[in-house]
Amino acid sequence: MKWKSFLIGAAIGALGGYAATQIVSQKTKVSPEKVLEQVKKQFKQNGSISGSWIHMVAEPFEKQHIQYQVYKGGISKNQDGVNEQFEFVADALTGTLLEVNKITEDTQAS
């Protein structure tokens, strides 16, 4: 009877450990709203923001041969009376900015 109880306990422990590992290893995305909030906070350090947007669906992105799931968005700000626009790419898992590009007049005309 002792072996039977031991084996049942070991099996339950193994299943519980496996389930816990699966739950912990699941990568959860940061909400796009939270990412936009973080990006705006970083941009506000250098002036006021006049507008912002973020694409609500994460999409694949590759940078330096590394694959990411990312949110893309944009920020408009007024710097010394001049309206500047930026596009950004942020990691959907961490919210970390991977890329920021200033949109120039030439880029907007394309």
Salt bridges, closest charged atoms under 4 A:
GLU59 OE2 - LYS72 NZ 3.35
GLU62 OE2 - HIS65 ND1 3.70
GLU84 OE2 - LYS102 NZ 3.03
GLU99 OE1 - LYS63 NZ 3.82
